[in-house]
């Protein structure tokens, strides 16, 4: 450390060498090595190192502020570089010193001494909103940075104090001084005055009332950014003030705990005038949360970060578990909007500073996504699913421009996104009905820039990977129409790209497959007797609508969603006698398709197999004991038998023909899909004949041919064993059979 300090004195003759020393701290390995060294530093060395940094900071500050000659500009530049390096090194030391019961008293003393010396010199003894503008910008910024981390270590040291009572302006606060010799140096009063000034402004009130509404209504992030005016805090001070506010929130969190503990003790002792200090502390914490989130929503100066390239949102992430306890729904929603924006942001960034900001925010969001405790924060988990769906809907709607951007339906949907779930659901319902009326309602939509496809796919992937328990709430289930809207627009876009170009086909297909996985998950969580959702009828049409050249992942997710929709219809049949019948009527239309193309057959047999497999599972669980028929309607069991008979009548011959490998080209016969469907059909009828009597002549006729069907399929499989073993898909279907 002493050698580094001397190197700055030598480098005064060459400013380039001074800047090289500053860039040393951009190396992650050096930061990690220093952090490790400080963490294992013996307690006896803490005093010496602390005094070293404190004296160095004072020396730079006094040297930089006493030059009045022609070299003042050069001296100020050298001082700012050295001061930045010194303060960053000091902060690395403060962040990594481990406090314990033995050194806590000493560290509190060091913190208070540095506040009265280095920080007071950097900020000026008379600290106020009026006088602070006269200070050098780099002095003020570094002073606030150092002050924030001193609050942090002082709070950690105070953790080890036993049997003390919190005083709002006492030694625990650190920010407020009671001594007469330094009565004007009150950082806490300065911070509170800044917060009060900002939160009382019309700009802040307009921001909180309209920011999210404008975001949901805007067509792109650029549109929402243009609506943001400049914050009232100077750009170079935002990161420093926010960091100080967050450390103060952490300090208040501890103070609130101890204050409430004292208040409970007073209540137990039946004190006539119990203290209510915790209410004042909670109020201050909430104000600081408002202030910190407000600053984070505006662009920041990258050079104002204390260490490395740290955004204001990253600072919020580091203390997420603390400040979220004093937030409201607006802060939570805004944080989740940033979270999804950071994860889904396009890589097409123009300036170097923005690239750095993008990578920093994305790395921070990814680390948060991989943290299991993130989903345990109930304030976030309650809104996670809702914000994710609205975020995806916003970008999906943004893919439709030209005529449809000005259409009343799309404009209404974008507007309703900002007014809660019920109105969003209503707007989705209108859009779905209009687009579904001709089943080609979106075919004339012009698809905008493909940059949104990655964002949509990423957002849906995050949602699919989140714990499914987050979706179990009436509010989230009511957003099913939003998911169906996403499904409708993406599938239509895929058809359009199929006709024009295939470069973005994979992105859209991945998004559609993921969306249907989410739909399947929500359908599986719908409780018995839940009110029917009108969008499910359109969802049924969507799932049965053929998409050419669908991948296995899309077919699999479509099958899962369709089978869960079948269970939902069975559950609801006692309240709505037509819902299951309508499901099978639409499925019959798919079966009627006699296309010889492998893609059509693969699509048809995959969905048919999913339905038969689910029917087999329900049949073996005696699921239909309570689903008995009445004189006015058929039971679910009767409808299952009807669809099984229809499948055998319509598709059995084609299935046998494809299993036999008698096509001109084996690769076009799709034997694996045929054999899988045959397995489910034979399994269904085998169990059916095992459990029913012989009273039905139609069933008796089927029984007489069932054995022949089984023998026939076994013979075909045996004779074509080598062909089935040739590919993995065919061999897996053979094992399943």
N, C-alpha and C positions, 0 to 999 in steps of 0.2 A: 504493500500500500504506500509506503514512504517513497519507494522508487517511482511509482506512478505519479505521485504528487510532484516529485522533482522533475519528471519528464515533461510535465506541463510548463514548468518554469523554463526549461531549456527550449521547449518548442515555441516560445513566444516569438522567436526570430523567424519562425516559419509557420504560418497559419495552417498550411496543408498537413503538417505533422500533428498539430493539435486536433484537427478533424479526424485524422487516422486513429488517434487514441479514443475519440468519441465513438467511432464505428466498432471498436472492440466489443462493446456491450450488445451489439446486434448478433453476436455469435452465441448460439444456444448452448454449445458445450462449455463456454466460459461461464455463462450464467449458472449452469448446472453445477459446475465445479465450485464456484464461489458459494452457492447455496448449500452444498454439502459440507463445505469447510465451516461455514457459520453454524450449521445445525449441530456439528459435533465439537464446536468450540468450547473449551473449558470455561467455566463461569468466571475464573480469575482473569481471563483475557477480555471479557466483555467491556469492562471499564476502560481499558486502554484503547480498544478499537473505537468505542463510542466517543471518547474524548478526541481521538484523532479526527474523526469525521466532523465533529462539532467545531473544532478549531479551524479545520480546512474551510468549512462553509463560511464561518465568520470572516476569515482572511479574504476570501474571494469577494464577499459582499462589500466589505469595507474598501478593498482595492478598486472594485468596479464602480463604486459610487463617489470616489474622491478625485477623479481626473477631470480637469476643466480646461485642458490645453487643446492644441490642434490634434493631438493623438487620441482624443476622447473616443472617436468612432471606432478606431482599431482596438483600443483597450476594452471598450464595451463588448466588441465582438469576441475577443479572446476570453473575457470574463464569462460571457454567456455560455461558451462552449465548455469551459472548465467547470462552471457552476452546474451545468446540466449533467456532466459526467460525475461530479462529486455527489450531487443529490441522488442520482440513480444508484450509485454505489452504496450510499447511505441507506437508501430504501431497501436494496437487496439484503443488506445486513439486518435491518429492522424486521423485515418479513420473515427471515429464517432463524432469528434468535429464538430459542425455546425457553419459554418462561416456566418456572416451577416455584414451589413454595420457598425455596432457599433464596432465589435471586429476584423474586417479585418486588420486594421493597426497594432494592437497588435500581431495578429497571424503571419503576415509577419515578424515582428521584431523577434518573437520567432524562426521562421524558419531559418532566416538568422543567428541568434546567435548560434543555434544548429549546423548549417552547419559549422560554423567557430570554434566550440568547439568539440562537441562529434564526429561528422562525420569526421572532420579533424584529430582528434586523432586516430580514428579507421582506417582511410585510410592512414594516414601519410601526413604530410604537403607537401612533395615532391611526388606528385602522377603522375606516368608515367608508361608506359608499362614495362620499364626496372626495375624501383625501386620497383614496386608493388609485384614482385615475392619474395622479401625479407620479406614481411609482413606475419604475421600469417594468415593462411587460414580463421579461424573463425572470426578474426577481420575484414578482408577484406569483407567477405561475409555479415556479419551483418552490416557493414558500408554501403555497397551498398544497402542492403534492406532498411535501415533507410533513406538513401538519396533519394531513389525512392519515398517513401511516403511523405517525406518533400516537394518534388517537387509537389506532388499531392495537399497537403493542401495549399501550397503557391499559386498554380494556382487558387484554389477555392477562396482564399482570395483576389487575384488580380482582380477577377471578379467584386468586389465592388468598384474598383478605377474608378473615373470619370475623363474624359478629360486627359488621359495620352497617350504618344506616345511610341510605342514599340521600345526598344533598344536591339539589338541582344545580347550584352554583358552587359545589364543594370540590374537593380534590379529585373525586371520581370523574368529574366532567372533563378536566384538563383544559378544555377550550376557554373556560371563563376564569379570570383572575380576580381575586378579592383584595390583593395587596394594594396599598395606596400608592406605592412607587410605580406601579405599572397598570393603573386603573383604566387607562385608555386602550390598553391592548386586550381586547375582548373578541376573539375570533368567533365565538358562539353568537354574540350579538350581531356581528357582521354577517354571518351566514344566515341567521334568522331574518335580518333586514332584507337581504337579497331575496330570500324565499318569499317573504311577505310581499315585496315589491312585484315579483314575477307573478305570483298566484292571484294578486289583486288586479292585474292588468286585464284589459278587454281582450287582448290578443290571446292570453292563456285561456280565458273562458270560452272564446270562440273556437280555439283549438280543441278543447276537451269536448265541446258540444257537437263539433262538426267533422273532426278529423276522420274517425272511422266511417261515418256516414258517407263522406266524400270518397273514401277509399273504396268502399263496396260499390259505389255508383260509377266510379271512374273505369274507363276501358283499359287502362294500363297503369303501371307504376309511375311512368313519366307524368301522366295526367295528375295523379295524386300528389306527386312531388311539386308540381308547378303551383298547386294550391297552397303550399306551405310558405308562409312568409318567414323572414329571418327572426330567430329567437332574440330575446332582449339581452341575453348575456353575450359579451364579446366572444368571438369564436375561439380565441386562444385560451380562454379561461373555463370553457364549458367542461372539459374533461376533468380539470383540477377541482372545480367546484362540485361536480357530480361525485367524484371520488371522496371528497371530504364529507359530502352529505351521506353517502352510503356507509362510511365508517362511523359517522354519528348515529345512523340508524342502528348499526350493530351495537354501539355503546348504549343507546337508549333501550335496546332489547334486553340487555342485562339489567339496566337500571329499573326497567318496568317489572322484571321478575322479582327483584329484591324489594321494590316498593310494594308490590301486591302481597308479598310474604309478610311484610310489616303490617300492612292494612288488615290482613286476616288475623294476625295476632292481636291487634287492637280490638277487632270485632269480638274475638273469643273472650277477651278481657272485659267486654262490655264498656269500652271507652265511649264517653259521651260525644267526643269530637274526633272521630277517626280521620286519619289522613286520607286525602284523595289525590296525592301527588301523581299516582300512576295515570290518572286521566289526562293530566297536562302532558306527561311524557308520551302517551299514546297519540294525543293530538299532534304533537310535534313530529312524531315518526310518520304519521300519515301525510303531513304537509311535505316532509322531505321526500317521501315516495312520489308524490305528485310532481315535485320539482325534478327529481332524478329521471323519471320516465319522460317528462316533458323535454328535457335536454337530449335524451337519447333518440328521440324521434326526429331530430334535426341533424343535418350533416355536421361533422366535426372536423377539426383540423388534426390531421394525423400526427403532426409534430408535437401536439399537446399531450400525447400519451406519455406516461411516466416511464414505462419500460416497454420497449418493443412496439409493435404495431397492434395496439389494443383499442378496439372500438368502444363506444359508450355502452352499447348493448352487451359487450363482453364483460364489462365491469358489473353490469346488473346480473349477469349469469353467475358470476363468482359469489355473489351474496344472495342468490335467488331464494334460498330457504328462509332467510331472515326478513327481507323487505316484503315478500309476498304476503306475510301475515298482517301487514298494515295496508294492503292494497284493496281496491274495489274491482268490480267486474270490468270496468273500462281498461284498467292497467293490465289485467289478465288477458283480455282479448287483444290488446295492442301488442303485448309481449308474444303471444302465439302467432299473430300476423307476421311479426319480425322473424320468428322461429321458422315458419314455413317459407317465408320469402328468402331467408338466408340459405335454406337447404335446396330450394328449387330455382334459385336465381340462375339466369343464363350466363354462360362463360364469355359472351360477347361484350367485353368491357373495353372501354376506350382508353382511359388515362391510367398511368401507373399507380397513382394514389387510389383510384377506385378499384384497381385489381387487388391491391394490398388489402383494402377494406373488405372486398368480396371474399378473399381467401381466409382472412382472419375471422370474419363472421361465420363463414361456412364451417370452418374447423371447430369453432366454438359450438355451433348448433349440432354438429355431428357428435361431438363429445357428450353433449347433453342428451342427445337421442339414445346413446349407448349406455347412459347411466340409468340403471333400473329404478333408483330412488326418484327420478324425475316424475315418473307416473304415480308416485306415492303422495305427491303434493296435491291435495284434494282441490285446491282452488284452480289448478291447471287442468287436472283430469276431468273436472266437471264440464269444462268448455272445450276440451281438446278435440273431440269428435265434431262438435258443431262448427268450430272455426275451420277445421280441416275441410269439411264438405263445402262450406261457403267459399273458402279460398279456391278449391278446385272448380267450383261452379263459376266463380268470377273469371278464371282463365279460360274455361271452356266456352263461356258466352263470348269472351273476347276473340275467339277464333272465327266468329261469324261477323263479317263486316259488310260493307257496301249497303245494299238495300235493307238488310236485316238489322244493321246497327241503328237505323232510324225507325224500324218498325215499332209499333206501340208495345207489342208483346215483349221484345227483348229489352227495350228501355224500361218497361214496367218491372221486369224481373231484376234488372240491375238496381233499380231504385228500391225494390222491396227487400233486397239483400241487406239493406241498412236499417230495416225496421223490425227485425226479429223473426222468429221461426214461423209464426202463424201466417204472416203476410208473404214470407218467402215461399211457404208451401202453397199458398193460393196462387201466386204468380207462376210457380212451376206447373201447377195443375192447368192453368190457362195455356201455357206454352205447350205442354204435352198434348192437350186436346187439339190444339190448332195444328201442331206438327203431325199428330197421329191420324188426323181426319182423312188424309189421303195416303198415309204411310210413306209419302215422299215429300213431306212438308218442308224438309230441310235440304232437299236435293238441289234447289236453286240457290242455296246460300253460298256465298263466296268465302272460301277458307283463307284466313289471314296468314301472316308470317308463321313459319313452322317453329319459331323459337318457343312458342307456348307449349308445344307438344311435350318437350322434356319436362317442363314445369308441372304439367298436369300428371304425367306418369310418375314423377318423383313424389308428388304430394299424395297420390293415391297409394303408392307403395308404402309410404310412411304410415298412412292410415291403416293399411292392411296388416302391417307388422306390429301395430300397437295392441296392447291387451284388449281383448274383445269386451271385457267387462265395462270399458269406458262407454260403450254404445248403449248400455242398458239404462235407458231413461226415456220417459215419454217425449221429451223435447228432441232427443237425437233420433228416435224412431220416426218422429213426424217429418224428419228431413229425408225420409226415403224417396220422396218425390224429387228431391235434388239429385240423388244418385241416379234415379231413372232418367232425369233430364240429361245428366252427363252421359249416360249410356246411349241415349237417343242421338245426341249431337255427335259423339265420337264415332258411332257405327255409321252414321250418315257420311261423315268426313272420310271414313275408310272406303266407302263405296265410291266416293268422288275421286279419291286418289287412285283407286283401282282403275278407273277409266282414264286418268291423266298421267300419273307418275307414281312410282313405288318407293321413292327414296325415304319417305317418312312412314311407310306402312308399318314397320316394326315398332316404332315408337307408339303409334296409335293403338296397335294391337295389344301391346303390353299394358297400356293404360286401360283399355277396355277389359282385358282379362283381370286386371287388378280390381277394377271397379266391380266386376261381377263377383269376385271373391268377397269383397266387403258386403255386397248385397246378400250373398249367401250367409255370411256371418250374422247379419242383423236379422234375417228371416229365421235363422235357427234360434234366436233369442226372443222372438215374439212370444208372449205368453198366451196360453190357451184362453180364448174368449176376447182377445184384444180386438178393438174395433177394426173393421176392414178398411183398407186403404185403397182408394179409387185408382191409384197409380199402378196397382199390381196387375190390373187387367192389361195395361199397356206394357208392363214389364214382361208379361207372358208372351205377348206378340214379339217383343224385342228378342227374347231368348230363343224363340222358335224361328226367327228371321235368319235365313241363310246368309253367311258372309263368306264369299269365295276364298278358298285357300287358307282357311283358318288353321292356326298352329295348334299343337297338342295342348299347350297351356290355355289357350282361349277356349278350346272345346272342353277341357277339364273344368275350368271355372264356370262356364255356361252350364255344364251338367250339374255341378254342385248347386248353383243358384236355382236351377229348374227343379231339382229333387227337393230342396228346402221349400220351394214354393208349393210343391205338391203336398208336403206335410202340413203347411199352413192351411191349404185348402181343405184338407181332411179334418184338421182341427176345427175349422170354422163351419163345417157343413151343417151342424145342428142349428146354427143361427142364420145361415144363408144356404139354402138348398141348391142354388144354381152355381155357386162358385166353383165346385169341383167338376160339375158337368161342363161348364164353360172351359175349364182347363183342358179336359179331354177332347172336347170338340175341336179346339185349336190344334191339339196334338194330332188329331185324326187328319187334319188338312196336310200336315207335314208328311204323314205316312202315305198319303195318296200320291205324293210326288214319285213318279216312275222314272226319274232320271237315271241314266246308266253311268253317268260320270262318277269316277271314284270319289271326288271331293263331296258330291251331293250324297252319295251312299255313306261315306264316312261320317258326315254331319248327322244324317238321319239315324244311323245305327248307334252313334255315340249317345245321342240324346235319348233314344229309345232304351238303350241299355241302362242309362242312369235312372230312368223312370221305373223300369222293371226291377232293378236292383233295390231301389227304395221300397217298391211294393213288396218284394220278398222279405225285406227286413221288417216291415210293418206286419206282414202276415204271420211271421214266426214269433212275433211278440204278442200275439193275440190282441192286436191293437184295435180290432174292430168290434170288440165285445160291446162297447157302448155306442157304436155307430150303426145301430140297427135301423132297418127300413121302416117306413110307415106307409099308410095307404096313399099318401100324397107325394111321396118321393122315394127314390132309390137310395139304398145305403151306399156308403163308400165301398164296402165289400162288393156289392153288385156292380158298381162302376169299374172296379178293378178287374173283375172277371170280363166285363165287356171289352175293355181296352186290350186285355191279354188275348181274347179271341180275335179281335180285329188285327192285332199284330201278327198272329199266326196266319190268319187268312190272307193278309196283304203282303207279308214279307218273308214267310217261311221258305217258299220256293226259291226266291232270290238269295236267301241266306245259304241254303244248301248248295246252290249252284256256285256261289263264290268260294265256299269252303272246299269244293272239289277241285279247285285249280284248273278248271276247264276253259278258262278265258284264253283269248289269244295271247295275252300278255299277263304273266303272273303279277307284275307290279301294279296292274290296274284293277285287280280283282278284290283287293282289300280283304283278304281272308281273315286276318286277325280281328278286325272289327266285327265281321260276320260271326266268328266263333265265340267271341265274348257275348254278343247278343243272344246267340243260341244257348249259351250256358245259363244265362239268366232266365230265358223262356222255359227251358226244360226243367230248371230248378223250381220255377213257380208252379208249373203243372204237376211235377212230381209231388210237391208238398200238398197241393190242392187235392189230388186224387187220394193221398194218404189220409186226409182228415175228413172228407165228405162221403156221404152215402151215394148209392147208385140210382137215386130216384129220378134224376134229370136225364132224359134221353139224349139231349145234346152233349152233356158231359160224358155219358156212356160211350157215345160215338168217338169223342176225343180220347177217351181212355183206351179204346181199342187200337187207336193208331199211335198212341204215345210211345209204347214199347218199340214199335217199328221206327219211329223217329229217332229214338235214342240209339238204337242199333245202327241206323243209317249214318248218323253223325260219327259214331265211333269207327265205323268202317272207312268213312271218308278221311278221318284224321289219321287212321293207321296207314292207309294207302298213300297219304301225302305227308308222311312223317318227315321225310328228308326236305321237302319244300318248307314245312313249318319250322324246321331247325335251321333254315338258311339265314333267317333274320331274327334279331332280338325281339321285335314286336310280335312276330308270329309265334316264336317259341314261348314268350310270356303268356300269350293268349292260350296256347296249348296247355301250359301248366295250370292256368286258372280253370280251364275246362275240366 
